[in-house]
Amino acid sequence: SKTAFDELQGSFYFLSRSMATCLIGLGLFACEPEKQTTVPVVYDGPMRTLEKVVILHSDSALIKARVNAERILLLQNEDREVPDGLFIEFLDKNGAISATLSSDYAYYFKEEDRWRAQGNVIVDNIANNETLLTEELYWEPKLGDVYTEKFVKIESPDQVITGTGLKAKQDFSTWTLDKPEGIFEIEDEEGANG
């Protein structure tokens, strides 16, 4: 006949097997490969960086503009970012510089063939001795036009004109303000004292 010790030993054996089965089951569950929840990172930075760049824009074999930049980032979509600003020289039919444009930052839209200059944008019209100041200006090389919807200030030796929105030829030979706001005459000191 079975003693109490034999029964206890049989129960212990049964419990040990049950626990071992549970532990093996838990171990298998724990070892199941984790499903991947992370999304692969796609690089969207520049493909190349160009240093000390000069880009020539021409029409009918005549150079119309020369874009100078310390650094240009070529992006995957073929756009270009100019993080350190640019300096553009617009040339007349004789190759002489008729106007210049400078800015703190620029971006070129390849599909639209359009530049956006931003931050401290200054256009100097050398022939007419006029200077345009604004915070953003677009330039379309094929059309030879510049424009903005931002506030502009145009300074000449005898007056200052302010307004919002401007359309002009890239050499600044002609321009129109969408919303003129003020014209301020500048008196020279001799005329004021004389």
C-alpha positions as CSV (number, residue, x, y, z in Angstrom):
1,S,0.0,0.0,0.0
2,K,1.0,3.6,-0.7
3,T,2.3,5.6,2.2
4,A,1.7,9.3,2.7
5,F,5.3,9.9,1.6
6,D,4.7,8.1,-1.7
7,E,1.6,10.2,-2.4
8,L,3.5,13.4,-1.6
9,Q,6.3,12.3,-3.8
10,G,3.9,11.6,-6.7
11,S,2.2,15.0,-6.2
12,F,5.6,16.7,-6.2
13,Y,6.5,14.9,-9.4
14,F,3.2,16.0,-11.0
15,L,3.7,19.6,-9.9
16,S,7.3,19.6,-11.2
17,R,6.2,18.4,-14.6
18,S,3.4,20.9,-14.8
19,M,5.8,23.8,-13.8
20,A,8.4,22.6,-16.3
21,T,5.8,22.5,-19.1
22,C,4.6,26.1,-18.1
23,L,8.2,27.3,-18.0
24,I,9.0,25.8,-21.4
25,G,5.7,27.3,-22.8
26,L,6.6,30.8,-21.4
27,G,10.2,30.4,-22.7
28,L,8.9,29.7,-26.2
29,F,6.5,32.6,-26.0
30,A,9.2,34.9,-24.8
31,C,11.6,33.7,-27.6
32,E,9.1,34.4,-30.3
33,P,10.7,37.0,-32.6
34,E,9.4,40.5,-32.0
35,K,7.5,42.1,-34.9
36,Q,9.4,45.0,-36.5
37,T,7.6,48.3,-35.6
38,T,10.3,50.7,-36.7
39,V,10.2,52.3,-40.1
40,P,13.4,52.5,-42.0
41,V,14.9,56.0,-42.0
42,V,15.0,57.6,-45.5
43,Y,17.9,60.1,-46.1
44,D,16.5,63.4,-47.3
45,G,19.6,65.5,-47.0
46,P,21.8,66.8,-49.8
47,M,23.2,64.4,-52.4
48,R,26.3,66.6,-52.9
49,T,27.7,69.8,-51.6
50,L,29.5,72.2,-54.0
51,E,31.9,74.9,-52.8
52,K,32.7,78.3,-54.3
53,V,30.2,77.9,-57.2
54,V,29.6,80.1,-60.2
55,I,26.5,79.4,-62.4
56,L,26.1,81.1,-65.7
57,H,22.6,81.8,-67.1
58,S,22.6,82.5,-70.9
59,D,20.1,83.3,-73.6
60,S,21.0,83.0,-77.3
61,A,24.6,82.5,-76.4
62,L,24.8,85.7,-74.4
63,I,25.5,85.4,-70.7
64,K,22.6,87.2,-68.9
65,A,23.5,86.5,-65.3
66,R,26.3,85.1,-63.1
67,V,25.3,83.4,-59.8
68,N,28.0,83.2,-57.2
69,A,27.7,81.2,-54.0
70,E,30.1,80.0,-51.3
71,R,28.2,76.7,-50.9
72,I,25.3,75.0,-52.8
73,L,23.6,71.8,-51.6
74,L,22.2,69.6,-54.4
75,L,19.1,67.9,-53.2
76,Q,17.5,64.5,-54.2
77,N,14.7,66.3,-56.2
78,E,17.4,68.3,-58.1
79,D,16.5,71.5,-56.3
80,R,19.4,73.5,-54.9
81,E,19.7,75.1,-51.5
82,V,22.1,78.0,-50.9
83,P,22.3,78.2,-47.1
84,D,25.1,80.9,-46.9
85,G,23.5,83.3,-49.4
86,L,24.3,84.3,-52.9
87,F,25.4,87.2,-55.1
88,I,24.0,87.5,-58.6
89,E,25.4,89.8,-61.3
90,F,23.0,90.7,-64.1
91,L,24.7,91.5,-67.4
92,D,23.6,93.7,-70.3
93,K,23.9,92.9,-74.0
94,N,27.5,94.2,-73.9
95,G,28.5,92.0,-71.0
96,A,28.7,94.8,-68.5
97,I,27.1,94.4,-65.0
98,S,23.8,96.3,-65.0
99,A,22.5,95.2,-61.6
100,T,23.4,93.0,-58.7
101,L,21.3,91.0,-56.2
102,S,22.5,89.6,-52.9
103,S,20.7,87.7,-50.1
104,D,21.4,85.8,-46.9
105,Y,19.8,82.6,-48.2
106,A,18.5,81.2,-51.5
107,Y,16.7,78.2,-52.9
108,Y,16.4,77.1,-56.5
109,F,13.3,75.2,-57.7
110,K,14.5,73.0,-60.6
111,E,11.1,72.0,-61.9
112,E,10.0,75.7,-62.1
113,D,13.4,77.1,-63.0
114,R,13.0,79.7,-60.3
115,W,15.2,81.2,-57.6
116,R,13.9,82.5,-54.2
117,A,16.2,84.8,-52.4
118,Q,15.5,85.5,-48.7
119,G,16.8,87.5,-45.9
120,N,18.3,90.9,-46.4
121,V,17.7,90.9,-50.1
122,I,19.4,93.9,-51.9
123,V,19.2,94.7,-55.6
124,D,21.4,97.5,-56.9
125,N,20.6,98.9,-60.3
126,I,23.9,100.4,-61.4
127,A,22.6,102.3,-64.4
128,N,19.8,104.1,-62.6
129,N,21.5,104.3,-59.2
130,E,18.6,102.7,-57.4
131,T,18.6,100.2,-54.6
132,L,15.8,97.8,-53.7
133,L,15.5,96.3,-50.2
134,T,13.1,93.5,-49.3
135,E,13.0,90.2,-47.3
136,E,12.1,87.9,-50.2
137,L,12.4,88.1,-54.0
138,Y,11.8,85.5,-56.8
139,W,13.8,85.5,-60.0
140,E,12.8,83.6,-63.1
141,P,15.9,83.4,-65.4
142,K,14.1,82.4,-68.6
143,L,11.7,85.3,-68.4
144,G,14.3,87.7,-67.0
145,D,11.8,88.8,-64.3
146,V,12.0,89.4,-60.5
147,Y,9.0,89.8,-58.2
148,T,7.8,89.7,-54.6
149,E,4.6,90.1,-52.6
150,K,6.5,91.4,-49.6
151,F,7.2,95.0,-48.5
152,V,9.9,96.8,-50.5
153,K,11.8,100.0,-50.2
154,I,13.4,101.6,-53.3
155,E,16.1,104.2,-52.7
156,S,17.5,106.6,-55.2
157,P,19.7,109.7,-54.7
158,D,16.6,112.0,-54.6
159,Q,13.8,109.9,-53.1
160,V,12.7,106.8,-51.2
161,I,9.6,104.8,-52.4
162,T,7.9,102.1,-50.3
163,G,5.2,99.7,-51.1
164,T,4.1,96.0,-51.1
165,G,4.5,93.7,-54.1
166,L,6.8,94.4,-57.0
167,K,7.4,93.2,-60.5
168,A,10.6,94.2,-62.4
169,K,13.0,93.2,-65.1
170,Q,16.0,91.4,-63.7
171,D,18.3,94.3,-64.5
172,F,15.8,96.6,-62.6
173,S,15.5,98.8,-65.7
174,T,11.7,98.9,-65.3
175,W,9.6,98.1,-62.3
176,T,6.1,98.5,-60.9
177,L,4.8,98.4,-57.3
178,D,1.5,96.6,-56.7
179,K,0.6,98.7,-53.7
180,P,2.6,101.9,-53.4
181,E,2.6,103.3,-49.8
182,G,4.8,106.3,-49.8
183,I,7.2,108.5,-51.7
184,F,9.7,110.5,-49.7
185,E,11.7,113.3,-51.3
186,I,15.3,113.6,-50.2
187,E,16.6,117.1,-50.1
188,D,20.2,117.6,-50.7
189,E,22.0,119.6,-47.9
190,E,23.0,122.5,-50.3
191,G,19.5,123.0,-51.4
192,A,18.2,123.0,-47.9
193,N,20.8,125.5,-46.6
194,G,21.1,127.6,-49.7
